[in-house]
Amino acid sequence: MTEEERLSDQVLDIFVYAPIGLALEARELIPKLADRGRGQVALTRLAGKVAGQRGQGEARKFLDQLIETVGTVLAGEAGDPPITDEALLDLTDDAHDLPIADYDGLSAPQLLPFLPPLNSDELDTVLRYEQSHRSRATVINRIRQLQS
């Protein structure tokens, strides 16, 4: 069989025989295809619902942490003096005022070795910045240990 004959057979299959076969089998195929489609849509909807509920739970946790952090900062933590207007302005300090280079680019474990050499004022600056930005418990607790 030549290339042209194979090509013409394929064209006949696609444009003549397949549509005729589909027309003859449509009565049985369409309900099966519809059921399969319904099942896929139901599965997709269920997956979307689960993902939405999980996302809502994660958002709720984040919001609770944010509210707790804001409350802590505004009320002053145990042993910390209350936040004054001047201290509130200090909370907006940029990272370039910190005694640790590339502070925002460091993870908590990477940051911990830089804390012990800092003096009291520098530790206060880092503490205020950390509380007003990422509020990582590991960093805050280590600073408090060093301050005591």
C-alpha angles and dihedrals in degrees: 000000000000127000091254092053092050091049093049090048090052091049090050091048093051101040104029116018099036094052090048091049091047091051091052094046098037093096090062100030101050096061090047092049092046091051091049090049092049090051092050092049091049091049092049092049091050092050090049092049092050091047091049093051092048091048090049090052092050091048090050091052091049092049092049090051091047093050091048092049094048091047091050093049094046095044096040119239122265108290093013120109116249116273111266127197089259092050090047089056088050089057089068093057113135121242090250089073091060122104091230119076118232090007095164091051094058126090118224094261091049091049099050097077090056094058106069096063092054121103123233096269092048091049089051090051093049091045093053092046093048093048092050096045124026099355094206109185092212093058095041093049092048092051090050090050090052092047094053 
